[in-house]
Amino acid sequence: MLTVALPKGELLKNSIRLLKSVGLDFSAFLDSGTRQLQIPDASGQAKGLLVRGQDVPVYVEYGQAQLGIIGYDVLREKKPQVAHLVDLQFGHCRMSVAVKASSAYKSPLDLPPHGRVASKYVNCAREYFHSLDLPIEIVPLYGSVELGPITGMSEAIVDLVSTGRTLRENGLIEITTLYESTARLIGHPLSYRLNTGNMHQFVEKMRQEASLTAV
């Protein structure tokens, strides 16, 4: 039986819609009354795991799930040993550097050497500033990173931005974008090679659905 790891949060609804379009129905996860973390598809072809977004690639890498759906931002940060199968064309957002709107910083190179940047994406932030040859202290924060510049703990943040509303409401502005992110279909490499649970059929159907979305 094929096992699919689904992310809790903003990507879940579109992930379930996509899977339903290719014949796998895990809509029970959207029922506000359910506490189930594992449910079977009615067709008996697959089961779904509902896990924290950051854990999706872990379940896939270790083979407890053959397929998973997760944002490119997580893949870029964690670099798991998984097969990158399809850009699913939803969950559009971007990884950005942001500062207080009232600051004098207009680009990342304006930040002071050995200044502080707060982020939950520690590896991405470190790699980016290393590429600029700008020595920066990365302060790991895992909630409300916007408070870094507001409180003066950091000069800037590196964070995922969708609409930008949270930044604006907290007096912050983006000064550059590191990369764009969308939801991705990932697979366990060996399971994909062996076509476990008829993976290839489902992957191809999802690739076709994603191409229609992109048009």
Disulfide bonds with the S-S distance in Angstrom:
none
